[in-house]
Amino acid sequence: MPRRRAKKKSQFSFPPPAPLPDNVYWIESDSYDRAVYEQLRAASPSLQGLEESGASLLPHFRALLRDLFCALFKYNVVFFKADDVLPSAAVNQELLTALHSGDLANLLREATVLDEGQAGLATVLLGEGALRLLKSEKTLTRRDLLDVWNVEKQEALVQERIDEAQNAKELAQQADAAEDISQDAKEILEQTAERMASQARAENTRLQRLAKQLNQDLSRVQEETRNRFLKEAITVAQNLDDATQEAESWGLAVGGGHQSSPGRQIELGKRLAGNDKLKKLAAMVGRMKHHALALRRKNFERTNDEVFEVGLGAELSRLLPHELLSLQHPVLRQDFIRRFVDNELLQYDLRGVEAQGKGPLIVCLDGSSSMQGDKEVWAKALTLTLLEIARRERRRFRAICFSSADAPLYSVDLNTRVRYEADMDKVLELAEYFPGGGTDFEKPLDAALGCIKEATCPASTRQGRTHFLLQESRFQRGDIVFITDGECRVHADWAERFTTEKNALGFSLFSILIDVGTSSLGSLKPFSDKITTVSQLTSKEAGDVFVKL
């Protein structure tokens, strides 16, 4: 009787290598840290755009930004060991180590620890600094960055080979325990698993060689890289406090009077950091707004009012004397109260010109080359102060920025939100917008006139015919504010036509001459109802600008 061949036990003398770590972050974080970062990221387009820009240049740039945030936000910063992080994230380690070492880290963290707005803004500024450093190729060359991408590509290949080899090993082990599979098939599966494990080990050896070479290249430029990133971090530390204060100032001065969200603070701070024009504009808006609102709270004197007839009403300060005498009689007192409620008391009526209007505001803002510099800051500070007045008085506000006749107008509604709150994105776009070029007054004033006029819109279509209905313009019964240095002339026939239409529509045009430097007052007279100059912020001049609107 032939002897049965003994069953061969499955053996794997060279198993596949251990899986690679699935971590590309160097700083430990908990669920709260990650949730705060994701909320900031969702509320900050600047942070999202920075992630996209950096990810095209360096692998794991998104991980670098979150690590920067954690290094600034967390109270206790703990680094992972090198074996727990993928080799392709070695560049991130160099930058984070440079930031976390020395007194600079303590200086930054004093302003950012547990403050998500400050930490988020510092993350954006530091991330932009890291991106500038990589683009400059002054430390890491294009070849070094290509080596980083090769390591990242090799990591993906090694992990794929390890997964394949592990699956083959498990399949061979399952086949070895099965009774209905021939021994030859089991041996083939074992050989296949051994071959895949060998390939995985070979790719892993190549990865280790590439990672070692990358670390050597980074060591060569380590000192230079850290020094340059420290220089960027020093600039951030210098600008961070000022940028945050300016961002909060913008939120309070131009916004709805409440503190802005951390995501909004990041966007404002990023625009204000290093932007001297916006900083100067924010400071001027703050001073001008305080003075303008104080003037608006004062009672307007009726210096040109006069008594011209006796009428009915309930204004106690203008009642006829015999009406006041009726208060002493018990029966007439009851009659006085009835007629007071019904506005039927005899009183003096006054005749005069009411200086304060309450309609929408359309501000035409000169953006020609002659307005560059202090004139631009003055003009935009006036515009934003008028915007705050419009918000408080629930008045619509449109800004029209103009320059030469062939340049397109930049027209934007700045308070289209609920409760007439200013749209901060549009406000900052207007603050930064400056077209330059020549000057043409007729084009923007015609556009402003069109805003005030009634507009027609298609109401219905019936049998191929479009019926039009008159629709009242949102800016009807509004006033126009024209801000310029006056360096332009208008045609006489245009001025006559514009004045005729202005009188017919019943609106006023207030011109504000920015007489900081060269200016021309005579060019505004043909079409203006009132001309005010602002050479400095004094009570009289500010009163002419802010009280009469």
Secondary structure, 3 states (H helix, E strand, C coil): CCCCCCCCCCCCCCCCCCCCCCCCCCECCCHHHHHHHHHHHHHCHHHHHHHHHHHCCCCCHHHHHHHHHHHHHCCCCCECCHHHCCHHHHHHHHHHHHHHCCHHHHHHHHHHCCCHHHHHHHHHHHHHHHHHHHHHCCCCCHHHHHHHHHHHHHHHHHHHHHHHHHHHHHHHHHHHHCCCCCHHHHHHHHHHHHHHHHHHHHHHHHHHHHHHHHHHHHHHCHHHHHHHHHHHHHHHHHHHHHHHHHHHHHHHHCCCCCCCCHHHHHHHHHHHCCCHHHHHHHHHHHHHHHHHHHHHCCCCCCCCCEEEEEEEECCHHHECHHHHHHHHCHHHHHHHHHHHHCCCEEEEEEECCCCCCCCCEEEEEECCHHHCCHHHHHHHHHHHHHHHHHHHCCCCEEEEEECCCCCCCEEEECCCCHHHCCCHHHHHHHHHCCCCCCCCCHHHHHHHHHHHCCEEEEEEEECCEEEEEEECCCCCCCEEEEEECCCCCCCHHHHHHHHHHHHHHCCCEEEEECCCCCCCCHHHCCCCCEEEECCCCCHHHHHHHHCCC
